[in-house]
Amino acid sequence: MPLKDVAGSGIIAFFDEKYGDTVRVLDVGGYSRELCGGTHVHTTGEIGLFKILSEGSVASGVRRIEAACGWAAYECMRREHNLVRNLSQRLSVAPEEIGERLETLIENNKKLEKDRKQQAAAAALGKVDDLLKSIKDVAGISLIAADVGDFDMDALRSLIQTVSEKTPGGVVVLGSRHDGKACFIASVSDDLVKRGVHAGKLIGQVAKIAGGGGGGQPNKAQAGGKDASKVAEAISKVEGILKQMPAK
């Protein structure tokens, strides 16, 4: 049809594109009427099986659908069918029950993870008394620096909070290992912050020994390291690092 007749006809066209004076219009069963977008079949039946693979944004106000057709679509659906069948067998449920079983497994996993964290926190708190017995006087500053073993950062935070509450006027630096990496955390009392002791600067130097870095506020900071085998060595350097800080 003539391009001049497209405007106001309900046919979709992109008028920032260049068209000739005569354009080809595609009408798909009354559902869609638009100018030729590059199809090369006379009817949709030539395409055969058609499966949308993805849909997403490619630019502001522009979305793209990617699809497969013919044998490629069949192979895609065959792979998905095999995946569903394998999941059904692994989970010992009918295909239509896979979603429900996965939800149950996810909830159970969350509960187990919560229990694990609670157990780790309880185990960490069991070290409080031993840590309190390890207090050192470093240039007039009470210091607790310890490698507490295998704990994640959540457990370290819980432990250092309890220890700091029981030693209100000192520095606490703890190190641990989790998932093959080093974890460090530090706490500095407010009076020592005023004297120039900075938890963020302290923990940054400690973590550097374990191939990491980090920092934080003057009174609380945490950091990580790539080499979990260096935790004990890093903790052993805390006393020397603390002595170099300008505590007045």
N, C-alpha and C positions, 0 to 999 in steps of 0.2 A: 504494500500500500504506500501511497505518498507520505513522506516524512511529515509534511505539513498537516496531515490529518490525524497524526498520533496525539497531539496535545488535546486534552479534554476527553479522550476516548476511553480512559480507564486503563489503557495499556501502559505497562511499566517501561520506562525508558530512562536512560542516564544522559541527560542533556549536556553534560560536560564532555561526553564522548563525541567523536566525529562520525556522522552517518552520511550515507549518500542520499540523493533525492528520493530514491525508492528503497524501502526497508522491508525485511522479512519479519513477520510477526508469528510467534509460536503461541498456540492456544492448546493448553493441556487440560482437556476435559472440562473446560469452564472454570477450573480452579486457578489457573494462572495464564495471563496473557501478557507477553512481553516481547520486546525486540530480540532478535536472534542473539544469543549469548555464546555461540560457538558450538552448538550441537551439530552432529554429523549423522543423524539417523532420520529416517522419514517418519517413523512412529516409535513410541516408547517401548513397544513390544520387542523391537530389535535389541534393546538393551538387556532384556532378560532379568534375572534376579538383581535387585538393587539394594545395597545395604549402606546406610550412613555409618561412617566410622568415627567421625568427630565433628564438633561444631564449636567455634570459638571466635573471639574478636581478633581481627588482624590490623585494625586501625580505628580511629574515632568514628563511630557510627557505621562501621563496616564489619560484617560478620561473614565467616566462611564455613561452608559445609564441605567435608571431604568424604568421599564415598567410594565403594568398589561395586563393580557390576559384573554380570556374567559369571564365568568360572572363578574369577578372583573373589567375588562375593560369596560364592559357594564354599571356597576353601576357607575363607574367614569364618563363616558360620560353622563349618565342620570342626575347625579348631576350637571354637567356643563350645560346641557341643561336647567335644572330648574333654575339655576342661571341666565343664559342669558334671559330666559323668565321673571323672576321676575324683572330684571333690565329693560327690555323692557317695562314692565307695569309701573314700578316706574317712568321711564323717559318719558313715553308716546311717544315712538318712536318704529319703526320697529327694529328688532334685528340687521340688518345690519347698522343701523344708531346710534347704541349705542356709538361707538368710537367717532364719530363727536360730539354727544351731550356732552360726557364727556370732550372733548377738550374745548367746549364752556364754560362749567361749571368751568373748571380749570382756564381759562382765566378770567372769571368773578370774581372768588374768588381771583385771584392775584390782580385784579383792586381794589376790595373791601379792601383787605389787605393794598394795597398802600394808598388808601384813608384814612383808619383807622390810619395808621402811620402818615400821614400828619396832620390829625386832632389832634392826640395825641401830635405831635410836636408843633402845633399851640397853643394847650391848655397849654402845658408846658411853652412856651414862654410868655404866658399871666401872668405867675407868676413872671417874672423877676423883675418888679418894687417892688413887695412886698418883694422879697428876698433881694434886694438892701437896703431896709429900715431896714433889720434885722441884719446889720453888727454889730459885737461886737469887742471890743478890748480885746485880750487875751494876756497878757504879751507883749504888743507892736506889736501884730500880728492881722491884720484884719481878722475876721472869719465870714463866713456865713455857718451855719449848719442848715439844715431844712429837715423835712419830707414833701415831696411835694404831697403825695397822691398816686393815682393809675396810674403809668406810667411804660412802659417797658424801657429796657436799652437804646434803640435807642433814646427815648424821653429824657431820663436823660442826655445822651451825648450831645444832641443838646442844652438842657437847661444850662448845666454847662459850655459849651463853650461860650455861650452868656454872662452869669453872670461873668465868669472869665475875659472876654474881658473888661467888664465894671468896674472890680475891679482889676486892674493890680498891685498887690502887696499884695496878701493875700492868704488865704486858703478857699476853698469852698468844703463842704461835703454835698451831697444830698442823701436822702433815699426815696424809694418808694416801692410799692407792685405790683406784676404782677404774674398772674396765681398761686396765693396762696403762692408765695415766696417773700423774701425780696431782694431788689436791692440797691446797694450802689455805689457811685462814688465820687471821690475826685480829686481836682486840687490844686496844690501848685505852686506859682509863682517862677520864677528862682532865685530871690534874697533870698527867704526863703529856697530854696533847698540848697543854698550855706551856709546857717546858720544852716543846719542840720535837717530841717523839711522834712520828707519823706512821700509822698502820699501813697505809697504801704504799708509801715508799719502802717500808720495811719488807712487806710481802712481795713487792716487785723484785727486789734483789734476791730474796729467797727462791722465788719461782724460777728466776733466770738460771740458777744452778741446775735445775731439772729440765732445762730446755724450754722454758715457758715464759710467761709474763702475766701481768695483771696489776691491779691496784684497787683504789677505793678511797673512802673517806679517811680522815685522820684517826678516827677512833675505831673503825671497822673496815676490813678489806679481805678480799679473797682472790685466789689466783690458781692457775693450773699449769701443769708441765707435761711435756711429751714423754719424758723418761721416768717411769715409776721407780726404777732402781736407784734413782738419785734422791729419793725422799729423805732417807736418814742423813745423807751427807748435807743436804740443804738445811735440815733442821739443826745440824751441828754447827752451822755457820751463823745462826741467829744471834748468839751472844756477841760475836765479833762485830756484826752489822749494827747491833744495838749500841755498842760502845762508841761507834763512829757518829751516832746521831747527836745533834746539838742540844742535848738535854741540859737545862740550866739549873 
